[in-house]
Amino acid sequence: MNTQKDLVRYAKNYHLFLCLIFLAFSTVHGEPQDTCKKLKCGDKGPAVHFPFSLKGRHPDHCVFPGFVLSCNEKHETILELPIPFKFPVKSIDYKAQAIQLYDPESCLLVKLLKVFNKSITPFHFSKNHMTDLTLFNCSLAERQLDEQVPCFRGSGYQVYSVLSSYIIEVLPLLSCTKMYNLSSVPYYSNYPDNLYLEWSEPNCGHCEKKGKMCRLKNNGTKSEIECVDFSKAGTKRKWVPTAYRVYSSDRKEKANQLKIERFLDDYRALKPSRYSYADIKRITNDFKDKLGEGAYGTVYKGTLSSELFVAVKVLNSSKGDGEEFINEVGTMGHIHHVNVIRLVGFCADGFRRALVYEFLPNGSLQDFISSPDNKNSFLGWDKMQDIALAIAKGIEYLHQGCDQRILHFDIKPHNVLLDHNFTPKISDFGLAKLCSKDQSIVSMTTARGTMGYIAPEVFSRNFGNVSYKSDVYSFGMLLLEMVGGRKNVGSATETQMKSTIPNGFIIF
């Protein structure tokens, strides 16, 4: 009996051995080989593969005309354009077919004014993310805007670039002199790492999205391409049983993740930096310095460099369906104002999500107007008046200074952060809503905001229609709290207050 079982077992092993030999043979002789390897100029540089190639390091059959990169002595990846400038490459998005360049001299806007002959380069600016800019000549005393053009600076004056659609009256530019307009230039092109170029040919994006690689077609023309799945060969070489990825069985969470990924694909040309979860752990030193915890996540202090500190908000995976993440990134990535907090980057790595903001060392306004245990926290009425006026300018910018009106729906002292000079910055856009400027009524399916600051019409339509005036009401409640020096709400936690409205409503 045992002999019969042994024979059956040996027979099965023999057949398995034959299958493995066949797989090994087909791997060597029947599978496409990836000879255009991914290469890098340095440890931190982007991976370079087809349609790009590195000069002198990739073989000739890996070269697509116009897509040759090189490495400099600093191990930076360099792209040469027809204009007489060389730009280091920060990242390459092969799926979106976009390349991100940066300029260490912070002179992108100046260089873009040079002739850019698009007929002899495969790259172009994204048509969906072009804008008109206006240049202003201001005295060096004007330091309230961040949109500086360093290369235009002269003795006693500074030059700023501002979106031409801005309402100048709400910006601190009344004492400046208008120089001239620039038509059809990329958003934020005066920042050192915000130049995105795209390419249409070769169209390898569909290959990347399928998990395949792109290459020049065998026996084809110099521009014909094909999609090849090199992973099959690697799978057969590393033959192991049940080689499948393990995905979450929670269909709802998968749908939320897919929704966020689609949004980020559409958003790529304007996005702040995208970080992996490993980057977030490195930035926060494994979440060592906890700053606070709210309804939707925990905030940690982090560092991007020895001099640049950030606040990292790690979102709770169990809260929401991704809408708050999309609201924050989609809204804050389009705006830049001295009284609105800056979104430095974000993380959407699987089911892990985080938001990276500039770090403001003085905390929130709440700490300085309602701290009964600290009588020395009062800033003085002159400073409080300056803060109130600056918050009003920030709200005015959100309502009138952008292409679309941004309604915050959660204006309160806790969401007003203070920098080292106690300049206020509006934060937390998780409940924000975009609408056109000519839209007087905003549709809402559920109430949103924090108890004690919500306008009556947001809670009940019996009080009228929801509009931008709802933020004005919340700002009024904030002013009352600044003057009175106490909270408009009792000891309820943020989780209880935010987005959860009781059956009763109190009119203050």
Secondary structure as GFF3:
##gff-version 3
##sequence-region A 1 508
A	DSSP	alpha_helix	2	29	.	.	.	ID=ss1
A	DSSP	beta_strand	53	54	.	.	.	ID=ss2
A	DSSP	three_ten_helix	60	62	.	.	.	ID=ss3
A	DSSP	beta_strand	68	71	.	.	.	ID=ss4
A	DSSP	beta_strand	77	80	.	.	.	ID=ss5
A	DSSP	beta_strand	86	93	.	.	.	ID=ss6
A	DSSP	beta_strand	98	101	.	.	.	ID=ss7
A	DSSP	alpha_helix	108	112	.	.	.	ID=ss8
A	DSSP	three_ten_helix	118	120	.	.	.	ID=ss9
A	DSSP	beta_strand	123	124	.	.	.	ID=ss10
A	DSSP	three_ten_helix	127	129	.	.	.	ID=ss11
A	DSSP	beta_strand	130	139	.	.	.	ID=ss12
A	DSSP	three_ten_helix	150	152	.	.	.	ID=ss13
A	DSSP	beta_strand	157	163	.	.	.	ID=ss14
A	DSSP	three_ten_helix	168	170	.	.	.	ID=ss15
A	DSSP	beta_strand	177	186	.	.	.	ID=ss16
A	DSSP	beta_strand	195	199	.	.	.	ID=ss17
A	DSSP	alpha_helix	205	209	.	.	.	ID=ss18
A	DSSP	beta_strand	213	216	.	.	.	ID=ss19
A	DSSP	beta_strand	225	228	.	.	.	ID=ss20
A	DSSP	alpha_helix	231	237	.	.	.	ID=ss21
A	DSSP	alpha_helix	251	267	.	.	.	ID=ss22
A	DSSP	beta_strand	273	275	.	.	.	ID=ss23
A	DSSP	alpha_helix	277	283	.	.	.	ID=ss24
A	DSSP	beta_strand	290	293	.	.	.	ID=ss25
A	DSSP	beta_strand	297	303	.	.	.	ID=ss26
A	DSSP	beta_strand	309	315	.	.	.	ID=ss27
A	DSSP	alpha_helix	323	332	.	.	.	ID=ss28
A	DSSP	beta_strand	343	349	.	.	.	ID=ss29
A	DSSP	beta_strand	352	358	.	.	.	ID=ss30
A	DSSP	alpha_helix	366	369	.	.	.	ID=ss31
A	DSSP	three_ten_helix	375	377	.	.	.	ID=ss32
A	DSSP	alpha_helix	381	396	.	.	.	ID=ss33
A	DSSP	pi_helix	397	401	.	.	.	ID=ss34
A	DSSP	beta_strand	405	407	.	.	.	ID=ss35
A	DSSP	three_ten_helix	413	415	.	.	.	ID=ss36
A	DSSP	beta_strand	416	418	.	.	.	ID=ss37
A	DSSP	beta_strand	424	426	.	.	.	ID=ss38
A	DSSP	beta_strand	433	435	.	.	.	ID=ss39
A	DSSP	alpha_helix	456	459	.	.	.	ID=ss40
A	DSSP	three_ten_helix	461	463	.	.	.	ID=ss41
A	DSSP	alpha_helix	469	484	.	.	.	ID=ss42
A	DSSP	alpha_helix	494	497	.	.	.	ID=ss43
###
